[in-house]
Amino acid sequence: MSSTENRSGKRGPLLVASVAAGVLLAGGGGVYYAATAAGGGEGARTAPAAPPALNLDEKGGGGPGIAPGEPDPGGGPGGTVYRAGVPLPQGPSEAAVHRPEGRIGAADVTRLAKALGLSGTPQLVGDVWRLGPDRDESGPRLDVSAKAPGNWTYSQYRGGPVGDTCLKGKACPPPGEAEAPRGGSPVSEAAAKAAAAPVLKATGQDDAKLDARQLMNGSVRVVNADPVVGGLPTYGWSTGIHVGPDGSLVAGSGRLVEPPAGDTYPVVGARKALDELNKASKGTGPIGIGGCATDPPAGTDGTAGERPGLPCRTGDAAPPHVVAVTGARFGLAAQYVDGEQVLVPAWLFEAREKPGTAPYTVVRTAVDARYLTPPATSSPAPDPGTAPERQISSFTTDPAGRKLSVSFWGGVCGTYTVTAVETPAKVTVRIAEKPADPDKVCIAIAVDVTKTVTLEQPLGGRPVVDGASGQAVPRK
């Protein structure tokens, strides 16, 4: 693990984590004890001090985290039930929260730059280390947040006036973006992993779980790495390295240093976590998707329509959507606590819609609920005529990390816009919906919607946070 400078003694809260079916791993971190009482007799012992409550961000209170692959996060009108088809492990009795601490030094940045093939001396610009061209120049550039864990971005930066490509009538990417390599055949998965190896070693992630199946623009292969922290696998803390058709590194992002273990918390087993997941998953499913499909008003020609002022007919209670759980692992997952992203103990459940389909991951906090500050139990009533916020299921970026595309479930008649609020620590995205015209006929059907927003700075290793749920959004 790389070094950091000026570490503080701050310890803090967090939530949510994960792991693989049938594997039991003990969490790191020791138990904190209260100071011995003054005047205590010889051999006097004190009880272990309780760790501080995890103060979860709004709407981040331990609900299910859903990775890409789940077709309908709402599960339909009857909600979702996750049913275990295999024995579930008990896991450890306690595990530590991992919270970033300290600052990133020039030596850390130089080590990463060397692995990326960059030379020169990094310069501190505000709260970001930078090595590469300035705004009006072009070339490979590395940006690293000076605050731990050191979110970093590597891109083929394009700045200044446009070049010959634009003069020949082709579309010009905005300043700060690089045109993704096109043409040629992508390198093999093995070759891509080999190209990414020096970068992963420089960031202390040479033991990370790798997936090199993703392709961008048909010729760029992406190596996604989920690092091991404190001996546990992680979720939502990944590194992405883009390898061009010639085997060169064309883009990348991740975190430079590993967050140390902090306070230790009692944790629950996979069975209890799954029960809590099912309790949290109950609900009415997607709300307001395209309006209600009802009987036509009397006297029409039978064309489907809506009756103004009449509620939608629900009929009998809909059965829940059942999803098979085929495995469970214990590990660490990223979540925001007090505005900071940390790694919290959690269970990662492997789920499958049907036998033979690709699995996806559902995350549930493992920290005992007694140590969680509960989220608000009520929220202000929405303004009349507005629709509830859509929750984002996944995101992707272009190779330069400037175009952020988010996917969510919406209705066929609504219109949607996406906004992003950027800070050095995260990018918060919200979906605004203009509801369907109540005077128009609209069928109640869910569709997968993708919208794109251009960021002021490359995303890099910054997490994408859903403004509606407060949870980190998984990369697709």
Residue, then its C-alpha position, 0 to 999 in steps of 0.5 A: m500500500s502506498s504512503t500518505e502524508n499528514r495522517s489525522g487521527k479522525r475515525g468515522p462511520l460508514l455502511v454497506a459491503s460484499v463478498a463471494a458464495g460460500v467463502l467466510l472471511a474475517g474482518g480486520g480491526g480491533v476492539y476499542y476499550a474504554a480508559t481504565a477508571a481512576g482508582g480501579g483496583e489491581g486487575a480491574r477490567t472495563a467493558p469494551a466501549a461501543p463504537p460510534a453510531l454510523n451517521l448515514d447520509e439521507k436515504g442511505g440507510g442500509g437499503p439494497g444496493i443493486a448492481p447492473g443487470e437487474p431488469d427492474p429495481g422496483g420489482g413490479p407492484g408486488g415488490t421483490v423477494y430474494r430467495a436463497g437457493v443455497p446455504l448462506p454463510q454466517g460470516p465474522s462476528e465483527a468487522a471494521v469500517h475503512r475510512p480514507e485519511g490524510r493527504i496524497g504526496a508528490a511521491d505517490v503521484t510520481r509512482l503512478a505517473k511512471a506506471l502510466g508512462l508519464s515523466g515530469t514533476p507533478q504540480l499541486v493546482g488547488d487541491v489536485w495534483r496535475l501532471g501533463p498539459d495545461r488547458d490550452e495544450s493537448g496530450p496525456r494528463l494525470d489528475v490526482s486529488a490531494k485528499a485521500p484516497g487520491n481519486w485519479t484520472y488519466s486521459q488523452y487531454r485535448g485543449g486549445p484550438v481545434g486541429d486538422t480533424c475538425l478542419k476536415g469537417k469531422a465533429c470536434p470534441p469539446p476542449g478537455e476531451a479526447e476522441a476515443p481510438r476507433g478502428g482496429s481490433p481490441v487486444s485480448e483480455a490477457a493482453a489488456k490485463a498485462a498492460a494494466a498490471p503496472v498501474l495496479k501494482a503502483t496503486g497497491q491493487d495487484d491482487a484485485k479481481l479483474d474483469a476485461r470483458q468490456l469493450m468501448n467503441g469496438s476497439v478499446r478494452v476496459v480492465n475493471a479491477d475490484p481491489v482487496v482492502g483489509g483482506l476483504p473484496t470490495y464493491g463500488w471501489s473499482t479501478g478502470i483502465h482503458v487499453g487501446p488496440d495497439g496495447s497502449l493505455v488511453a484512459g483510466s481512473g481509480r483511487l491511489v491509496e487504500p483506506p485504513a481500518g477504523d472503528t469495528y462494529p458487530v455484524v450480522g450473518a448472511r441470512k439475517a442480512l437477506d431477511e432485512l434486504n427483503k423487508a426493505s425491498k417490499g413496496t409498490g414498485p415503480i411509481g408514476i410510470g407513464g400514468c395509469a392505463t384504465d378503461p375508456p370513458a363511456g361513449t367513446d369508440g373504445t380507444a384506451g384512455e384515462r378518466p380525469g379525476l379517477p384513481c387507477r384500478t389496482g385490482d387484487a394485490a400483485p404477487p412479488h417478483v421472486v429472484a433467486v440468490t445463488g451465493a453470498r460473500f462478505g466484504l466491503a462496499a462503498q457508501y457515503v457517510d457524513g458526505e464522505q465515501v467510505l467502505v462499510p462491512a456488507w454482504l454481497f448477494e449473487a442473484r439471477e433472474k432465471p437459470g442460465t442468465a448472467p448474475y448480478t449483485v445486490v448489496r446489503t449492509a452487514v453492520d448490526a442495525r443497533y449501530l446505524t443512525p436511522p434515516a428520516t422516516s418521512s419526507p416532505a410531500p412532493d409539489p402537485g404535478t411533479a413526479p417522484e425522482r427516478q433512481i439511477s441503476s448504472f452509469t458509463t463514461d466515454p474514454a475521456g471521462r467527460k461524458l457521463s451517461v446514466s441509466f434508469w427506469g422511466g415511462v414511455c410518455g415522460t420526458y427526462t433531463v439529467t443534471a450533475v453537481e461536481t465536487p473534488a470528492k464526488v459527482t451527484v446526479r439527479i434526474a428531473e422528470k416532466p410528467a406525461d400530459p394528463d389529457k393524453v392517452c399513455i400506457a403504463i409500461a416501464v422502459d430503460v432510459t439513458k441520458t448523458v451529461t457533460l462534466e466540467q472535469p473528467l470523472g476519474g476515480r470520483p464516485v457517481v452518487d444518485g441524488a435521489s437515493g444518496q447511494a453510489v451508482p455502480r458502473k455498467 
